[in-house]
Amino acid sequence: MELLQKLIDDKLFEGHESGTKTLAEMKTLFSYLQAFGALDRISFDFSLARGLDYYTGLIYEAVLTDTDRVGSIAGGGRYDGLVGMFSGKMVPSVGVSIGIERVFSIYEEKYANEMRPTTTEIFVASASKNLTEERMKLLKEFWANGIAAETLYADNPKAAKQVQYALDNGIPLILWIGEDEVAQGKVKVKSLNFHNEVFINRSELIPRVRELIKQNPRLLS
C-alpha cells in the first residue's frame, strides 16, 4: 500500500492514461484485499512479468513463504480479450494456473515423515493355511463398518511377506488369524507402531479395532 501511495503522490504516470487507470485499479484492488484482511499476504512487485501477450491487466504469482524453495506455485492474471479471440464476444476474464507437480513436490518434502502410501487402517493376515475365506469374512465386516482394510489376494501367503507388505505401505495394524483363533472365536491384532498385540473376541472386533485405530493413526517412521 505504501508503494502504491508513493506512485500516486509522485504523479509518476501523470499524463499517461493507461498508467493512471492502472494505479486506480490497484487502489481499488488493495481496498478490497484490506477489507478481506488479506493485504498482508500481497506484495506489489514491479519486476513481475509474464511472457504471454494476451494479458490485459493485473498479473500475479503465488509463492510459499515458509520454504526456501525459489519460484512460484501458481500464476495468472486478467485477460479480457482472450475469450473474444475465439468467440467474437468480449468476456471479462481472470484466471490462474497451479503448478501441481511443484506443490506435490514441496508437500512431500515437508511432510515426508507424516505420509504413508495408503489409507488402509488394518491389514488382515493369516498364520495358517486355507484361511482365505476367513480373511474375506473379516474384510467384509471391516468394510461394512467403514474401516479401511485389505489383505494379500493369495491363498496361502507367507507370514514374512504379509508383514513386509504392511510395513512397506505404512499400515499401522495387522490382524492375525490362525486355526486356533478360528476355533476360539478370536483374532490377534498387533500394532506395528508400538509392537504390542492384543487378543480380541470376534463379537467385540469392530469397537476394539476402532479404539486401536485412534491409538495408531499412522505407522511411525
C-alpha positions as CSV (number, residue, x, y, z in Angstrom):
1,M,0.0,0.0,0.0
2,E,2.9,2.4,0.8
3,L,4.4,1.8,-2.7
4,L,1.1,2.4,-4.4
5,Q,0.5,5.6,-2.5
6,K,4.1,6.8,-3.3
7,L,3.4,6.3,-7.1
8,I,0.2,8.2,-6.8
9,D,1.7,11.1,-4.8
10,D,4.8,11.4,-7.0
11,K,2.5,11.5,-10.1
12,L,4.8,9.1,-11.8
13,F,2.2,8.3,-14.5
14,E,0.7,11.8,-14.9
15,G,-0.5,12.3,-18.4
16,H,-0.3,8.6,-19.2
17,E,-3.9,7.4,-19.4
18,S,-3.1,3.7,-19.1
19,G,-0.8,4.1,-16.2
20,T,-3.2,6.4,-14.3
21,K,-6.0,3.9,-14.9
22,T,-3.8,1.0,-13.7
23,L,-3.0,2.8,-10.4
24,A,-6.7,3.5,-9.8
25,E,-7.4,-0.2,-10.4
26,M,-4.7,-1.2,-8.0
27,K,-6.0,1.1,-5.3
28,T,-9.5,-0.5,-5.7
29,L,-7.9,-3.9,-5.5
30,F,-5.9,-3.1,-2.4
31,S,-9.0,-1.7,-0.7
32,Y,-10.8,-5.0,-1.4
33,L,-7.9,-7.0,-0.1
34,Q,-7.8,-4.9,3.0
35,A,-11.5,-5.4,3.6
36,F,-10.9,-9.2,3.4
37,G,-7.9,-8.9,5.8
38,A,-5.6,-10.3,3.1
39,L,-3.5,-7.3,2.2
40,D,-0.6,-8.6,4.4
41,R,-0.3,-11.6,2.1
42,I,0.3,-9.4,-1.0
43,S,3.5,-7.9,-2.4
44,F,3.2,-5.2,-5.1
45,D,6.2,-6.0,-7.4
46,F,7.0,-4.0,-10.5
47,S,9.6,-6.6,-11.6
48,L,6.9,-9.3,-12.1
49,A,6.4,-10.2,-15.8
50,R,4.6,-12.9,-17.7
51,G,5.6,-13.9,-21.2
52,L,2.1,-14.2,-22.7
53,D,0.8,-11.2,-24.6
54,Y,-2.9,-11.8,-24.0
55,Y,-2.9,-10.4,-20.5
56,T,-4.8,-7.1,-20.4
57,G,-4.4,-6.1,-16.8
58,L,-3.3,-7.4,-13.4
59,I,-0.9,-10.3,-13.4
60,Y,0.1,-12.3,-10.3
61,E,2.1,-15.2,-9.0
62,A,1.7,-17.2,-5.8
63,V,4.7,-18.3,-3.7
64,L,5.1,-20.2,-0.5
65,T,6.7,-18.1,2.2
66,D,7.6,-20.9,4.6
67,T,10.0,-22.7,2.4
68,D,13.5,-21.9,0.9
69,R,12.4,-23.0,-2.5
70,V,12.6,-20.4,-5.2
71,G,9.8,-19.9,-7.7
72,S,6.1,-19.7,-7.8
73,I,3.5,-22.4,-7.4
74,A,0.8,-20.6,-9.3
75,G,0.4,-17.7,-11.8
76,G,-2.2,-15.9,-13.8
77,G,-3.9,-12.6,-14.4
78,R,-6.6,-10.8,-16.3
79,Y,-7.2,-11.4,-20.0
80,D,-10.3,-9.6,-21.1
81,G,-9.6,-10.1,-24.8
82,L,-8.7,-13.8,-24.8
83,V,-12.2,-15.3,-24.9
84,G,-13.2,-12.8,-27.6
85,M,-10.4,-14.1,-29.8
86,F,-12.2,-17.3,-30.2
87,S,-15.9,-16.4,-29.6
88,G,-16.1,-13.0,-31.2
89,K,-17.7,-11.7,-27.9
90,M,-15.7,-9.8,-25.3
91,V,-15.9,-11.5,-22.0
92,P,-14.1,-10.1,-18.9
93,S,-11.9,-13.0,-17.6
94,V,-9.4,-13.7,-15.0
95,G,-7.7,-17.0,-14.2
96,V,-4.8,-18.8,-12.6
97,S,-2.8,-22.0,-13.3
98,I,-1.4,-24.1,-10.5
99,G,1.9,-25.8,-10.7
100,I,0.5,-29.0,-9.2
101,E,3.7,-31.0,-9.6
102,R,5.7,-28.4,-7.7
103,V,3.1,-28.2,-5.0
104,F,3.2,-32.0,-4.5
105,S,7.0,-32.0,-4.5
106,I,7.1,-29.4,-1.8
107,Y,4.3,-31.1,0.2
108,E,6.1,-34.5,0.0
109,E,9.3,-32.9,1.1
110,K,7.7,-31.1,4.0
111,Y,5.5,-33.9,5.3
112,A,7.6,-37.0,4.2
113,N,7.6,-38.4,7.7
114,E,3.9,-38.0,8.1
115,M,2.8,-39.5,4.9
116,R,2.1,-43.1,4.0
117,P,1.2,-44.5,0.6
118,T,-2.3,-46.0,1.6
119,T,-5.3,-45.1,3.7
120,T,-5.6,-48.7,4.9
121,E,-6.0,-48.9,8.6
122,I,-5.7,-52.6,9.3
123,F,-4.2,-55.5,7.3
124,V,-5.8,-58.9,7.6
125,A,-3.2,-61.7,7.6
126,S,-3.3,-65.5,8.1
127,A,-0.9,-67.5,10.2
128,S,-2.2,-70.9,8.9
129,K,-3.1,-72.3,5.5
130,N,-6.5,-72.4,3.9
131,L,-8.0,-69.4,5.7
132,T,-8.7,-67.3,2.6
133,E,-12.5,-67.3,3.2
134,E,-11.9,-66.3,6.9
135,R,-9.9,-63.4,5.7
136,M,-12.6,-62.4,3.3
137,K,-15.2,-62.6,6.0
138,L,-13.1,-60.2,8.2
139,L,-12.7,-57.8,5.2
140,K,-16.4,-57.8,4.6
141,E,-17.0,-57.0,8.3
142,F,-14.5,-54.2,8.3
143,W,-15.7,-52.7,5.0
144,A,-19.3,-52.8,6.2
145,N,-18.4,-50.7,9.2
146,G,-16.3,-48.1,7.3
147,I,-12.9,-49.4,8.3
148,A,-10.3,-49.4,5.5
149,A,-8.8,-52.9,5.4
150,E,-7.0,-55.1,2.9
151,T,-5.3,-58.4,2.6
152,L,-3.0,-60.2,0.1
153,Y,-5.0,-61.8,-2.6
154,A,-3.2,-65.2,-2.5
155,D,-4.5,-68.4,-0.9
156,N,-1.6,-69.0,1.5
157,P,0.8,-66.0,1.6
158,K,3.9,-66.4,3.7
159,A,3.9,-64.6,7.1
160,A,7.0,-62.6,6.3
161,K,5.5,-61.3,3.0
162,Q,2.4,-60.2,4.8
163,V,4.3,-58.3,7.5
164,Q,6.6,-56.7,4.9
165,Y,3.6,-55.5,2.8
166,A,2.0,-53.9,5.9
167,L,5.3,-52.2,6.7
168,D,6.0,-51.0,3.2
169,N,2.6,-49.4,2.9
170,G,2.6,-47.8,6.4
171,I,-0.4,-49.8,7.6
172,P,-0.5,-49.3,11.4
173,L,-2.4,-52.5,12.4
174,I,-2.1,-56.1,11.4
175,L,-4.7,-58.7,12.3
176,W,-3.6,-62.3,12.5
177,I,-5.9,-65.2,12.3
178,G,-4.9,-68.9,12.5
179,E,-6.6,-72.2,13.2
180,D,-6.5,-71.7,17.0
181,E,-8.1,-68.2,16.7
182,V,-10.8,-69.5,14.4
183,A,-11.6,-72.3,16.9
184,Q,-11.7,-69.9,19.8
185,G,-13.6,-67.1,18.0
186,K,-10.8,-64.7,18.5
187,V,-8.3,-62.7,16.4
188,K,-4.9,-61.2,17.3
189,V,-4.2,-57.6,16.4
190,K,-0.7,-56.2,16.5
191,S,0.4,-52.6,16.4
192,L,3.3,-52.0,14.1
193,N,3.8,-48.7,15.8
194,F,4.4,-49.9,19.3
195,H,4.9,-53.7,18.7
196,N,2.3,-54.7,21.2
197,E,-0.5,-57.1,20.5
198,V,-4.0,-58.0,21.9
199,F,-6.4,-60.8,21.5
200,I,-10.0,-59.7,20.6
201,N,-13.2,-61.7,20.7
202,R,-14.9,-61.7,17.3
203,S,-18.1,-60.3,18.9
204,E,-16.1,-57.2,20.0
205,L,-14.0,-56.8,16.9
206,I,-15.3,-53.6,15.4
207,P,-15.4,-51.4,18.5
208,R,-12.0,-52.7,19.7
209,V,-10.3,-52.1,16.4
210,R,-11.7,-48.6,16.2
211,E,-10.1,-47.9,19.6
212,L,-6.8,-49.2,18.3
213,I,-7.0,-47.1,15.1
214,K,-7.3,-44.0,17.2
215,Q,-4.2,-45.0,19.1
216,N,-2.4,-45.9,15.9
217,P,-3.2,-43.1,13.4
218,R,-0.2,-43.9,11.1
219,L,2.9,-46.0,11.0
220,L,5.6,-44.1,12.8
221,S,8.8,-43.5,10.8
